[in-house]
């Protein structure tokens, strides 16, 4: 027999939202207005994942039963070096 909490858990949850990746790079100085400057090195920087959809999906996964570990990602990637 199911407990009340087990009976209220749906079989699947759909999260609709964004999934972002911020790329943070190191620079020697702040750019002047209209100026573009390069990072210190192409080896510098790191990626920080986030976005409202990613945060909500993470919260659902942490709150869900370990038995319900299925996830599917539908996305459109940008057309740059990081998306390839």
C-alpha positions in Angstrom: 0.0 0.0 0.0 1.3 3.4 -0.9 1.9 6.1 1.7 0.3 9.5 1.2 3.6 11.0 0.0 4.2 8.2 -2.6 0.6 8.5 -3.9 1.1 12.3 -4.6 4.3 11.8 -6.6 3.7 12.0 -10.4 5.3 9.5 -12.7 7.1 12.2 -14.7 7.8 15.9 -14.5 8.4 18.2 -17.4 10.5 21.3 -16.8 10.4 24.0 -19.4 13.1 26.7 -19.1 16.5 27.8 -20.2 19.8 26.0 -19.8 22.8 28.4 -19.9 26.5 28.2 -19.7 28.3 31.4 -18.7 32.0 31.4 -19.7 34.1 33.6 -17.4 37.5 34.6 -18.7 40.3 36.6 -17.0 41.3 40.0 -18.5 44.1 42.4 -17.6 41.9 45.5 -17.4 38.3 46.7 -18.0 37.7 47.7 -21.6 37.1 51.3 -22.6 33.7 52.3 -24.1 33.3 50.5 -27.4 36.6 48.6 -27.0 36.9 44.9 -27.4 39.8 43.2 -25.5 41.1 39.7 -25.5 41.4 37.3 -22.6 44.7 36.8 -21.0 45.1 33.4 -22.6 42.9 31.0 -24.6 43.6 28.6 -21.6 42.0 30.9 -19.1 38.4 30.9 -17.9 35.8 28.4 -16.8 32.2 27.5 -17.5 29.4 28.1 -15.0 26.2 26.2 -15.8 22.8 27.5 -14.8 19.5 28.9 -16.1 16.0 28.7 -14.6 15.2 25.4 -16.3 18.5 23.8 -15.2 18.0 25.0 -11.6 14.4 23.8 -11.5 15.3 20.4 -13.0 18.1 20.0 -10.4 15.7 20.8 -7.6 13.2 18.3 -8.8 15.9 15.6 -9.2 17.1 16.2 -5.7 13.6 16.0 -4.3 12.6 13.0 -6.3 12.8 9.3 -5.5 16.1 7.6 -6.6 13.9 5.2 -8.5 12.8 8.0 -10.9 16.1 8.9 -12.5 15.0 9.4 -16.1 15.6 12.7 -17.7 15.4 13.9 -21.3 16.8 17.2 -22.6 15.4 18.9 -25.7 17.5 21.9 -26.7 18.9 24.1 -29.4 22.6 24.9 -29.3 24.2 28.0 -30.5 26.5 28.0 -33.5 29.9 28.7 -32.0 33.0 26.8 -30.9 31.4 25.9 -27.5 28.4 24.3 -29.1 30.3 22.0 -31.4 
